[in-house]
Amino acid sequence: MNALILRKLASYTLSIITLVPIALIFSLALSEPARAATPNDIAGDWATPGLGAVVRLAPCASDRERLCGRLVWAWDPSRVQRGAIGSEMLRNFTWRSDAWVNGEVFNPEDGRTYSGSIRPDGEVLRLRGCAGPFCQTQVWRRLSSIPRPTSQ
């Protein structure tokens, strides 16, 4: 009797050991393949915090695989340097894993350039600018996702 139970138990164990890898292979084959984001995936107009400015993200002119951004509008143009509107503010970001990295962020208010990264999250971007070990993160929203008042 014990031998029969041991044989059945061994066959169940063998079945589980055999089926798990097969199920895993099928689930991987049916899942959507991972792909790196392209600049076109987040291209468009993005609002900075408080809708202080709008930055248009697009592929860089010099390398279409990299991401750049141009300042296209500022709520208070007197707060940005002369000629900043229309200038490139985000430069040469490259995609790696889950973020745009190794780019430069030009701050039109103080005229300085910082190292930066951009982490997309749906209709939100988390832009991180660093000067040495000191970093600051801003949350930008896709302009088209911001609710607008309706006239009644």
Secondary structure, DSSP 4 states (H G I P E B T S, - for coil): -HHHHHHHHHHHHHHHHHHHHHHHHHHHHHSPPP----GGGS-EEEEPGGG-EEEEEEE-SS-TTSEEEEEEEESSGGGS-TT-TTSEEEEEEEEETTEEEEEEEE-TTT--EEEEEEEEETTEEEEEEEETTEEEEEEEEEGGGS------
